[in-house]
């Protein structure tokens, strides 16, 4: 298990997004507009502390996916039990409605938070991305969403993962997609 210095990695990421090297992000992200900061799951809290320390000014908006999940459940608690019974075979639709449906789901709440950050001209930084594990929402759905892809501002995602050869395993369990993002580890 290789541990990295969270302070150093977060400072390097900050320099990257705050300088005129932003065009490097799209070049290194296969056309994407996201930065994935890889951290060992055991170091996630150390990375979050470094993020809160260094991404604390008016240029950034930290979006805690744990908080959004809790807010989604609190706002929809009256209908969730019924929805859960209806969608027993496809529970992930509670969190991410099928593309043709528009409704109150966690994915919409996440994308709205990111979009609001862009509208405020702030760099959105997602933390606690493990909150979406098993929800049917994959990080790739967020990173390849048109809101993120069309923004002039990049999205930064703290991604708790381990390496298995040249493959990333989200939360040390799930193989990652080939993301269109710049990977920092």
Helices and strands as residue ranges (DSSP letters): H 6-18, H 22-28, E 34-39, G 41-43, H 44-54, E 60-64, H 65-75, H 77-86, G 88-90, H 92-95, H 106-119, E 123-127, G 129-132, H 139-143, H 146-149, E 155-164, E 167-170, E 174-175, E 182-184
